Amino acid sequence: MSEDVDYKSELEETQRALREIKLMMDQSQGELSKITQRNTAITSHLQQVQKQGGSAEEVKMAYDSALDAQQRLFVMRGQLEKLQNDKSHLEKYKVVLEDMVSPGSDGVMSSAAANSAKEQMTGIEMIVNAQEAERQRLSRQMHDGPAQALSNFILQTEIAMRLLDVDPAQAKEELGSLKTSAMSTFQKVRNFIFELRPMMLDDLGLVPTLKKYADAFKEQSGMDVSVTVSGTERRLEPYLEVMIFRAVQELLGNASRHSQATMVKVHLDLGNEFLRVSVDDNGRGFDPENLKDSNSLGLKLIRERSEMLGGKFEIDSAIGSGAKISFTVQAKI
């Protein structure tokens, strides 16, 4: 029996997937329009309540409704963007398959070509899913953190304003509490911005940014995080600096969320031909074989990108013995 793959069935499956995505996009677009209209109406209502001097409770309820509508709008836009990306990738795959069915084709796609196309689609899907998961995580953090804090700011401000004429001392105390909360929220927003894209990565490079991030992570997580560097410290190509920073960010996050580690050591070896990064923690460890069936997009993406950049990805871990995850990439591609 031939090992070649019938490309016609692949094409039919791709066309079916495209039809489903287009249908979902139409539905999502309709839902997005409704949510956009609702968001506009709620925002207008909030402004009206504030203008008319509604009670603190009325203002807070209106503001909470506005936050909820904006959250739904954010999530729906992210979902629509993901569908658009999926549609674009499937259309490119469809073109490849249609070329195989063109006159002069023998009607069969080799198993190597089919596997290559499937691997490409799998890699794209992993990246898109990881981006979507990151959007959802940041959305939840913004909603549960700064967004809720802003809602409380409005309530505290209303209380302070009403107390100014009745009890100035109590009003001053409320304003002091409001200032403390605002400073805390401002720091959280700065942390979110740093996680999204630290400006110092562009200005100062990878090594200072990693050390700064490790210090911030240590303060937030309570873990003992250290960064050591060997080799010739220098600026790298921008894509390498971003890739390595995001990988370390993901690995530190995994150590904090899953390993119950108290200490993490990050080592960066800036060799002339290869760059090597290792993240070693003293946590509970895991069985690397279990990763094959897990939904750990982060580790899979690090492996994929390392191999794309001419390197390799390694895991040294066992249950109860901590974990050491390392990867290499070529210094210049």
Summary of the structure (lengths in Angstrom):
residues: 333
radius of gyration: 25.7
end to end distance: 40.8
largest distance: 90.1
contacts: 962
relative contact order: 0.07
helix: 70%
strand: 12%
